[in-house]
Amino acid sequence: MPKKVSSPISPNSPDREVPLERTRNIGIVAHIDAGKTTLTERVLFYTGMIHRIGEVHDGAATTDWMDQERERGITITSAAVSCRWTQLPEVGVYKAFADQEQRVNIIDTPGHVDFTAEVERSLRVLDGVVVVFCGVAGVQPQSETVWRQADTYGVPRIVFVNKMDRVAADFDAVVGDVREKLGANAHPILIPIGSEEDLRGQIDVINKRAVIYSDDDVLGSTYQVVDLDADQSLIAEAAYEELMAALVEADEEIGLKFLDEEEITVLDVKTALRRATIANKIIPVVGGSAFKNKGVQYLLDAVVDYLPNPLEIPAAEGHDPSDESIIVEAEANDNAKFCALAFKLWSDKFVGKLVFIRVYSGAISKGDQVYNPRTGKTSRVGRLIQIQSDEHKDIKTCYAGDIAAIVGIKTVGTGDTLADKGFKIMLEPPAFPQPVISMSVEPRTTLDQEKMAVALQSLSEEDPTFTVHTDEETGQTIISGMGELHLEVLQERMKREFGVESASGKPQIAYRETISEQARGEGKLIKQSGGKGQYGHVVLSVAPNKQGEGLTIENKVVSGSIPKEFINACYSGIEESMINGVIAGYPMVDVHVELLDGSSHDVDSNEQAFKMATIFAMKDGFKNAKGILLEPIMGVEVSTPDEYQGDIIGDLNRRRGKIQEIEAKGSHSIVKVEAPLAEMFGYSTDMRSLSSGRADFSMKPSHFDEVPPKIVEEIVERRGGG
């Protein structure tokens, strides 16, 4: 068993404004267009952080601060905001944290699958999330993805069924969807009263009261807490009994009270539900409409009541950088050694490079030195900022449980640990998917070449799912990302933020050539120009090698027919002739060459002559050995719901894919296939279209295989005959 080392426990710092017990770090996640940003806007309004509600469709939402977000009406980058909330003081409604101001740090995340990295790194540092579902659509493809991501990090959740004002909204159907498709033990605690145009309020299941919103107050600030009517009482009682049955099974303490027939109070139920939610045994469900301003305040209460503060989650675990078998903990206390995770980098045009951090233990102040165990370097903290969307507020100190940004720190990458130099800990970085789509990119003018390189480097530092490399064979700059929208947005950012306009296109395929038979080749160079001439004569044989063996050369020349001093020149000629094949001019691979014979001239023979003669002999041998064109084959693995399996396989067959294996995994199928890279461009978009966005895939290089003759003709024609 690995040795476990714990940092000391100490109380909150007396200097912090809000104690850890009253701090919540939450995210808002969902499928695209489920209403995450609209919900965040209402939260900021009701907590007094903003005084006017901005709408996504007007391009005025606080957390959609990028120009592209406002133009496209989607969230592209996760935005951090912080607000304060004191729970609602209605008489007769028990509040677990009544009259205590809570600090709620919120990260609003993108919903589009192309920006999944923003969700991934946010979930890595958050203590709880509100998962938003559309009251009409229910569980949608990206909902499943973010739910799996939350499962990976063990993040406690509350479900908010939004858009209950929409036509065909069905709260019960969405709860059933969450249970069936996500396997969640979901139980309503705030049930919508009415739906569509008749949405009026919520049934508080635990307190058995009704919250009715005033029709005259379009901002949703005016409401009454009243007794349930007969129909509402039946709904509340059924939901309460179902919730209690789940709690008795999930929570030992309330289970014993139930078995002993002791009185179970509202406080008991809330406390037990809090424990079960934090333990990921039960998911509370709240219904409402963010756009129509109904139910958001009570959702905030639920966030405070049931999602954990930093003291209630397991201590962050890392390992000793010098010995990975030693597990080290960073507990949430202000006076312990400092430890934080750098989960996001961002280039701000006003302040420069921002490093977003989540502090797990200790505190960090302006001017302090922080140590990066990955690089072994120490950096000074020049400035600390509390982020409010795109606004920056300077702070002196950042404490345990806080999310903030450091300015002026260098040599830090996404996922790096920052700590006191004496604290030997390296936290686990967030895991990011590999890019699935690539394209070439070039500046519109040669003057922008250097600017484009700087822009691409900066963007790739910020986004771990965006990679840049230069194709050594074609010389193209290749950018790779999670989808066509992802790359389109990044190119637009290059233009707006770095002043670089670029043109893009498909990258060229790195084809190869080889031979399929053994053959002899002969080459002669005879030049007489009045003075000293040039003479070289080489006979050799070429034969196919096994795939991956590359070029091998064997010298079988006897009796000095090729003088020893020219053998190295022959080797050079062999290697140079492998650069361009005879079919379409692509590099040759996997060839075995035997030098057999030749002849020389006492005066006219030299190294250059034998090198050229060898190149002629190689070309002659290639023509006689039935050359073949090879293409890169990718190993593709597609995870798709069973109902789309046929369409997915049909599309892969159309792309010349060869099915290797189909594996059943629950309600999904894992299709493993080998397919040519040339046929996989645009696959990400087509696959999502075929599966309504519910399938995903990974792709990696596998091997090279022969190109079918018909396609060879097309390639040769494009290359101008090689």
Residue pairs with C-beta under 8 A, 6 or more apart in sequence:
2 325
2 326
2 327
3 325
3 326
3 327
4 327
4 329
5 320
5 326
5 327
5 328
5 329
6 315
6 329
6 331
7 315
7 328
7 329
7 330
7 331
7 333
7 336
7 337
7 361
7 423
8 333
8 336
9 331
9 333
9 336
10 333
10 334
10 335
10 336
11 333
11 334
11 335
12 19
12 20
12 21
12 333
12 334
12 399
13 334
13 335
13 363
13 399
15 397
16 334
16 399
17 103
18 84
18 101
18 102
18 103
20 309
20 310
20 311
20 332
20 333
20 334
20 400
20 401
21 309
21 311
22 97
22 100
22 101
22 102
22 103
22 309
23 102
23 103
23 104
23 105
23 309
23 310
23 401
23 402
24 102
24 103
24 104
24 105
24 127
24 128
24 303
24 304
24 307
24 308
24 309
25 105
25 125
25 126
25 127
25 128
25 310
25 358
25 401
25 403
26 104
26 105
26 106
26 107
26 126
26 127
26 128
26 129
26 130
26 303
26 307
27 78
27 106
27 107
27 108
27 109
27 119
27 122
27 123
27 126
27 128
27 129
27 130
27 155
28 36
28 39
28 40
28 106
28 107
28 108
28 109
28 129
28 130
28 132
29 36
29 109
29 111
29 119
29 122
29 123
29 129
29 130
29 131
29 132
29 146
29 149
29 150
30 36
30 111
30 131
30 132
30 133
30 142
30 143
30 146
31 111
31 133
31 134
31 137
31 140
31 141
31 142
31 143
31 146
32 74
32 110
32 111
32 112
32 142
33 74
33 111
33 134
34 111
34 132
34 133
34 134
34 137
34 140
34 143
34 162
34 163
35 132
35 134
35 162
35 163
35 290
35 291
36 75
36 108
36 109
36 111
36 132
37 56
37 61
37 63
37 64
37 75
37 108
38 55
38 56
38 61
38 162
38 290
38 291
39 130
39 132
39 160
39 162
39 290
39 296
39 299
40 61
40 62
40 63
40 79
40 81
40 106
40 108
41 50
41 53
41 54
41 55
41 56
41 61
41 62
41 63
41 290
42 53
42 220
42 290
42 293
42 296
43 83
43 104
43 106
43 296
43 300
44 50
44 62
44 81
44 83
45 51
45 52
45 53
45 219
46 85
46 220
46 221
46 296
46 297
46 300
47 83
47 84
47 85
47 104
47 300
48 83
48 84
49 81
49 83
49 388
50 62
53 219
53 293
54 60
54 61
54 62
55 61
56 64
56 73
57 73
59 70
59 71
59 73
60 70
61 70
62 79
62 81
62 389
63 75
63 79
63 81
63 108
63 389
64 70
64 74
64 75
64 79
65 79
65 389
65 390
66 76
66 77
66 390
67 496
68 76
68 489
68 492
68 493
68 496
69 75
69 76
69 77
74 110
74 111
74 112
75 108
75 109
75 110
75 111
75 112
75 115
76 110
76 112
76 115
76 118
76 489
77 110
77 115
77 118
77 346
78 107
78 108
78 109
78 110
78 118
78 119
78 121
78 122
78 344
79 107
79 108
79 387
79 389
79 390
80 105
80 106
80 107
80 356
80 387
80 388
80 389
80 403
81 105
81 106
81 108
81 387
81 388
81 389
82 103
82 104
82 105
82 106
82 386
82 387
82 388
82 403
83 103
83 104
83 106
84 101
84 102
84 103
84 104
85 101
85 102
85 104
85 300
85 304
86 99
86 100
86 101
86 102
87 95
87 97
87 98
87 99
87 100
87 102
87 300
87 301
87 304
88 95
88 297
88 298
88 301
89 95
89 98
89 99
90 225
92 207
92 209
92 225
93 204
93 207
93 209
93 225
94 207
94 266
94 267
94 270
95 301
95 305
96 267
96 270
96 271
96 274
96 304
96 305
97 304
97 305
102 304
104 300
104 303
104 304
105 402
105 403
107 122
107 126
107 403
109 118
109 119
109 122
109 146
110 118
110 119
111 142
112 142
112 485
113 141
113 142
113 145
113 482
113 483
113 688
113 693
113 696
114 481
114 482
114 483
114 484
114 485
114 486
114 489
115 482
115 486
116 145
116 149
116 433
116 465
116 482
117 432
117 433
117 463
117 464
117 465
117 482
119 145
119 146
119 149
120 149
120 430
120 431
120 432
120 433
121 343
121 344
121 414
121 415
121 430
121 432
121 464
122 343
123 129
123 146
123 149
123 150
123 152
123 153
123 155
123 430
124 153
124 341
124 343
124 429
124 430
125 341
125 343
125 358
125 403
126 155
127 155
127 156
127 307
127 308
127 309
127 310
127 312
127 313
128 155
128 156
128 157
128 158
128 303
128 307
128 308
129 150
129 155
129 156
129 157
129 158
130 157
130 158
130 159
130 160
130 299
130 303
131 143
131 146
131 147
131 150
131 157
131 158
131 159
131 160
132 159
132 160
132 162
133 139
133 140
133 143
133 159
133 160
133 161
133 162
133 174
133 177
133 178
134 140
134 162
134 163
134 166
134 174
135 161
135 162
135 163
135 164
135 166
135 169
135 170
135 171
135 174
135 195
135 287
135 289
136 163
136 166
136 167
136 168
136 169
136 170
138 173
138 174
138 177
138 178
139 174
139 177
139 178
139 181
139 182
140 693
141 688
141 691
141 692
141 693
141 694
142 693
143 182
144 181
144 182
144 694
145 696
147 182
147 184
150 157
152 431
154 280
156 277
156 278
156 279
156 280
156 306
156 307
156 308
157 184
157 277
157 280
157 283
158 277
158 283
158 284
158 285
158 286
158 299
158 302
158 303
158 306
158 307
159 178
159 184
159 186
159 283
159 284
159 285
159 286
160 285
160 286
160 287
160 288
160 299
161 171
161 174
161 175
161 192
161 285
161 286
161 287
161 288
162 288
162 289
162 290
163 169
163 289
163 290
163 291
164 171
164 192
164 195
164 196
164 199
164 287
164 288
164 289
164 294
164 295
165 195
165 196
165 197
165 199
165 289
165 291
165 292
165 294
166 196
167 196
168 196
169 195
169 196
170 195
171 188
171 191
171 192
171 195
171 287
175 186
175 188
175 285
178 184
178 186
178 283
178 285
179 185
179 186
184 283
185 246
185 250
185 281
185 282
185 283
186 282
186 283
186 284
186 285
187 239
187 242
187 243
187 246
187 282
187 283
187 284
187 285
188 205
188 239
188 243
188 284
188 285
188 286
188 287
189 204
189 205
189 206
189 239
189 243
189 273
189 284
189 285
189 286
189 302
190 202
190 203
190 204
190 205
190 211
190 285
190 286
190 287
190 288
190 295
190 298
190 299
190 302
191 202
191 203
191 205
191 235
191 236
191 239
191 287
192 199
192 201
192 202
192 203
192 287
192 288
192 294
192 295
193 199
193 200
193 201
193 202
193 203
193 210
193 212
193 232
194 200
194 201
199 288
199 289
199 292
199 294
200 212
200 213
200 294
201 210
201 211
201 212
201 213
201 223
201 294
201 295
202 210
202 211
202 286
202 287
202 288
202 294
202 295
202 298
203 209
203 210
203 211
203 228
203 232
203 235
203 236
203 239
204 210
204 211
204 225
204 236
204 298
205 236
205 239
205 240
205 243
206 240
206 243
206 266
206 269
206 270
206 273
207 266
208 228
208 233
208 236
208 237
208 240
209 225
209 226
209 227
209 228
210 225
210 226
210 227
210 228
210 229
210 232
211 223
211 224
211 225
211 295
211 298
212 223
212 224
212 225
212 226
213 220
213 222
213 223
213 293
213 294
214 222
214 223
214 224
216 222
217 223
218 293
219 293
220 292
220 293
220 294
220 296
220 297
221 293
223 297
228 236
243 269
243 273
244 258
244 264
244 269
246 276
246 282
247 254
247 255
247 269
247 272
247 273
247 276
247 282
248 254
248 255
248 258
249 255
250 272
250 276
250 279
250 281
250 282
251 272
251 275
251 276
251 281
253 272
253 275
254 264
254 268
254 269
254 272
257 264
257 268
258 264
270 305
270 306
273 282
273 284
273 305
273 306
274 305
274 306
276 282
277 283
277 284
277 306
277 307
278 306
278 307
278 308
278 312
278 313
284 302
284 306
286 295
286 298
286 299
286 302
287 295
288 294
288 295
288 296
288 298
288 299
289 295
290 296
309 401
310 332
310 400
310 401
311 332
313 332
315 329
315 330
315 331
315 332
315 360
315 361
316 329
316 330
316 331
316 339
316 341
316 360
316 361
316 427
317 327
317 328
317 329
317 330
317 427
317 428
318 327
318 328
318 329
318 330
318 339
318 417
318 425
318 426
318 427
318 428
319 325
319 326
319 327
319 328
319 425
319 426
320 326
320 328
320 424
320 425
320 426
321 373
321 424
321 425
321 426
322 424
328 424
328 425
330 336
330 337
330 339
330 360
330 361
330 423
330 425
330 427
331 360
331 361
332 360
332 361
332 400
332 401
333 361
333 362
333 400
334 362
334 363
334 399
334 400
335 362
335 363
336 361
336 362
336 400
337 361
337 362
337 419
337 420
337 422
337 423
338 359
338 361
338 362
338 363
338 364
338 368
338 370
338 418
338 419
338 420
338 423
339 359
339 360
339 361
339 362
339 417
339 418
339 419
339 420
339 423
339 425
339 427
340 357
340 358
340 359
340 360
340 364
340 370
340 417
340 418
340 419
341 357
341 358
341 360
341 415
341 416
341 417
341 418
341 427
341 429
342 355
342 356
342 357
342 412
342 413
342 414
342 415
342 416
342 417
342 418
343 356
343 357
343 358
343 414
343 415
343 430
344 355
344 356
344 414
344 462
345 353
345 354
345 355
345 356
345 412
345 413
345 414
345 461
345 462
346 353
346 354
346 356
346 405
346 462
347 353
347 354
347 458
347 462
347 497
348 354
348 392
349 497
350 392
351 383
351 385
351 392
351 407
352 407
352 408
353 407
353 408
353 409
353 410
354 385
354 405
354 406
354 407
355 405
355 406
355 407
355 409
355 412
356 387
356 403
356 404
356 405
357 364
357 398
357 403
357 404
357 405
357 406
357 418
358 402
358 403
359 398
359 399
359 400
359 401
359 402
359 403
359 404
360 400
360 401
360 427
361 400
362 400
362 420
362 423
363 397
363 398
363 399
363 400
364 370
364 381
364 384
364 397
364 398
364 406
364 418
365 381
365 384
365 396
365 397
365 398
366 381
366 382
366 383
366 384
366 396
366 397
367 380
367 381
368 380
368 381
369 378
369 379
369 380
369 381
369 421
370 378
370 379
370 380
370 381
370 406
370 409
370 418
370 419
370 420
371 377
371 378
371 418
371 419
371 420
371 421
371 423
372 378
372 379
372 411
372 412
372 416
372 417
372 418
373 417
373 419
373 424
373 425
373 426
374 413
374 416
374 417
374 426
375 411
375 416
377 411
378 421
379 409
379 410
379 411
379 412
380 408
380 409
381 406
381 408
381 409
382 406
382 407
382 408
382 409
383 394
383 406
383 407
383 408
384 394
384 395
384 396
384 397
384 398
384 404
384 405
384 406
384 407
385 392
385 393
385 394
385 395
385 404
385 405
385 406
385 407
386 392
386 393
386 394
386 395
386 404
386 405
387 393
387 403
387 404
387 405
392 405
395 404
398 404
406 418
409 418
412 418
413 461
414 429
414 430
414 461
414 462
414 464
415 429
415 430
415 464
416 429
417 425
417 426
417 427
419 425
432 464
432 465
433 465
433 482
433 698
434 465
434 698
434 699
434 700
435 465
435 466
435 467
435 480
435 481
435 482
436 480
436 481
436 482
436 483
436 683
436 684
436 697
436 698
436 699
437 480
437 481
437 482
437 483
437 484
437 486
437 487
437 681
437 683
437 684
438 478
438 479
438 480
438 507
439 478
439 479
439 487
439 504
439 505
439 506
439 507
440 471
440 474
440 476
440 477
440 478
440 479
440 504
440 505
440 506
440 507
440 508
441 452
441 456
441 477
441 478
441 479
441 491
441 502
441 503
441 504
442 452
442 476
442 477
442 502
442 503
442 504
443 449
443 451
443 452
443 500
443 501
443 502
443 503
444 501
444 502
444 503
448 500
448 501
448 502
451 498
451 499
451 500
452 477
452 494
452 498
452 500
452 502
454 498
455 494
455 497
455 498
455 500
456 468
456 477
456 479
456 494
457 468
458 498
459 466
459 490
459 493
459 494
460 466
460 467
460 468
463 481
463 490
465 481
465 482
465 486
466 479
466 480
466 481
466 486
466 487
466 490
467 479
467 480
467 481
468 477
468 478
468 479
468 480
469 477
469 478
469 480
470 476
470 477
470 478
471 477
471 478
471 507
471 508
471 510
473 508
473 510
473 587
474 507
474 508
474 510
476 507
476 508
478 507
479 487
479 490
479 504
481 487
481 490
482 684
483 684
483 685
484 682
484 684
484 685
487 504
491 502
491 504
494 500
494 501
494 502
495 501
495 502
506 681
509 631
509 632
509 677
509 678
510 586
510 632
511 584
511 586
511 629
511 630
511 631
511 632
511 707
511 715
512 581
512 586
512 587
512 588
512 589
512 629
512 630
512 631
512 704
513 581
513 582
513 583
513 584
513 586
513 587
513 588
513 589
513 627
513 628
513 629
513 630
514 544
514 581
514 588
514 589
514 590
514 591
514 627
514 628
514 630
515 542
515 543
515 544
515 588
515 591
515 621
515 622
515 625
515 626
515 627
515 628
516 544
516 625
516 626
516 627
516 628
517 543
517 544
517 625
517 626
518 541
518 542
518 543
518 544
518 625
519 541
519 542
519 543
519 621
519 622
519 624
519 625
519 626
520 539
520 540
520 541
520 596
520 621
520 624
521 539
521 540
521 541
521 542
521 617
521 618
521 619
521 620
521 621
521 622
521 623
521 624
522 537
522 538
522 539
522 540
522 616
522 617
522 620
523 536
523 537
523 538
523 612
523 613
523 614
523 615
523 616
523 617
523 618
523 619
523 620
524 536
524 537
524 538
524 613
524 616
525 534
525 535
525 536
525 537
525 609
525 612
525 613
525 616
526 533
526 534
526 535
527 533
527 534
527 535
527 604
527 609
528 604
532 603
532 604
533 601
533 603
533 604
534 604
534 605
534 606
534 608
534 609
534 612
535 600
535 601
535 604
535 605
535 609
536 566
536 598
536 600
536 605
536 606
536 609
536 610
536 611
536 612
536 613
536 614
537 598
537 599
537 600
537 613
538 562
538 570
538 573
538 595
538 597
538 598
538 610
538 613
538 614
538 616
538 617
539 596
539 597
539 598
539 617
540 574
540 593
540 594
540 595
540 596
540 614
540 617
540 618
540 621
541 593
541 594
541 596
541 621
542 591
542 592
542 593
542 618
542 621
542 622
542 625
543 591
543 592
543 593
543 594
543 625
544 590
544 591
544 592
544 625
545 551
545 552
545 590
545 591
545 592
546 590
547 590
547 703
547 704
548 590
548 703
549 590
549 592
550 589
550 590
551 574
551 575
551 578
551 588
551 589
551 590
551 591
551 592
551 593
552 591
552 592
552 593
553 571
553 574
553 592
553 593
553 594
553 595
554 592
554 593
554 594
554 595
555 567
555 594
555 595
556 594
556 595
556 596
557 567
557 595
557 596
557 597
557 598
561 597
561 598
561 599
561 600
562 570
562 595
562 597
562 598
562 599
562 600
562 610
563 600
563 605
565 607
566 600
566 605
566 606
566 607
566 610
567 595
568 607
569 607
569 608
569 610
569 611
569 614
570 595
570 610
570 611
570 614
572 611
572 614
573 610
573 611
573 612
573 613
573 614
573 615
573 617
573 618
574 593
574 614
574 618
576 611
576 615
577 588
577 614
577 615
577 618
577 619
577 622
578 587
578 588
578 589
578 591
578 618
579 587
579 588
580 586
580 587
580 588
581 587
581 588
581 622
581 627
581 629
581 722
582 619
582 622
582 623
582 627
582 722
583 627
583 628
583 629
583 712
583 716
583 722
584 629
584 712
584 715
584 716
584 719
584 721
584 722
585 719
585 722
586 629
588 622
589 630
589 704
593 618
593 621
598 610
598 613
600 610
628 706
628 707
629 706
629 707
629 712
629 715
630 704
630 705
630 706
630 707
631 676
631 677
631 678
631 704
631 705
631 706
631 707
632 676
632 677
632 701
632 703
632 704
633 674
633 675
633 676
633 677
633 701
633 702
633 703
633 704
633 705
634 674
634 675
634 676
634 677
634 680
634 699
634 700
634 701
634 702
635 672
635 674
635 699
635 700
635 701
635 702
636 652
636 657
636 672
636 673
636 674
636 675
636 680
636 683
636 697
636 698
636 699
637 670
637 671
637 672
637 673
637 697
637 698
637 699
638 648
638 652
638 670
638 671
638 673
638 687
638 695
638 696
638 697
639 665
639 668
639 669
639 670
639 695
639 696
639 697
640 648
640 668
640 669
640 671
640 691
640 694
640 695
641 667
641 668
641 669
641 691
641 694
641 695
642 664
642 667
642 668
642 669
644 690
644 691
644 692
644 694
644 695
645 662
645 669
645 671
647 690
647 691
648 671
648 687
648 690
648 691
648 695
649 659
649 662
649 671
651 686
651 687
651 690
652 659
652 671
652 673
652 675
653 659
655 675
655 676
655 679
655 680
655 683
656 675
656 676
656 679
656 708
657 673
657 674
657 675
657 679
658 673
658 674
658 675
659 671
659 672
659 673
660 672
660 673
660 674
661 670
661 671
661 672
662 669
662 670
662 671
662 672
663 669
663 670
663 672
664 670
674 702
674 705
676 705
676 707
677 701
680 699
683 697
683 699
684 697
687 695
687 696
687 697
688 695
707 715
716 722
